[in-house]
Amino acid sequence: MSVGGRDAVQTGCQAAVPGGALCALADLVPGARATVVEVVANGAPDTARRLGALGFTPGTVVEVVRRAPLRDPAVYRVKDYEVCLRRAQAACVYTTEVER
């Protein structure tokens, strides 16, 4: 799945697929809330399994709390706790943005 290709449209996430508004968790701006659609770790099934164990499962609402000054890592609120993820791991979580 390609997110943010040359046909990307600007929305709450930095780049989203037109019509579907599907974007990687890593592309959401601080303060944004999104629902997890799927977790895909190309070539690293352990990463997808670990993200699922941390609560990043389809249907879960995630909020971007804050980012480090150089955008990596970022803190996400998932369920009732906060998780710090590197950009590479957050890029494995595809979401649709929710209204605040």
LINZI-V743568 format. One record per residue. N is the residue number from 1. PSI is psi in radians with two decimals (* if undefined). Layout:
n={N;N}
psi={PSI;PSI}
//
This chain:
n={1;2;3;4;5;6;7;8;9;10;11;12;13;14;15;16;17;18;19;20;21;22;23;24;25;26;27;28;29;30;31;32;33;34;35;36;37;38;39;40;41;42;43;44;45;46;47;48;49;50;51;52;53;54;55;56;57;58;59;60;61;62;63;64;65;66;67;68;69;70;71;72;73;74;75;76;77;78;79;80;81;82;83;84;85;86;87;88;89;90;91;92;93;94;95;96;97;98;99;100}
psi={2.27;2.23;2.30;0.63;-2.90;-0.26;0.29;2.63;2.42;2.26;-2.68;-0.56;2.81;-0.62;2.31;2.69;2.30;2.40;-0.76;-0.38;0.67;2.23;2.81;2.57;-0.57;-0.37;-0.10;2.58;2.70;2.40;-0.30;2.56;2.49;2.76;2.31;2.27;-0.84;2.78;2.09;2.12;1.67;2.00;0.01;1.32;-0.44;-0.62;-0.80;-0.72;-0.76;-0.73;-0.69;-0.71;-0.51;-0.13;-0.01;1.36;2.68;2.32;-0.19;2.37;2.29;2.46;2.41;2.02;-0.96;2.85;2.69;2.83;-0.59;0.36;0.09;2.14;-3.11;2.70;2.27;2.45;2.04;2.26;-2.04;0.47;2.99;2.45;2.38;2.15;2.55;2.77;-0.66;-0.70;-0.71;-0.45;-0.25;-0.19;2.00;2.38;2.91;2.36;2.51;2.63;2.52;*}
//
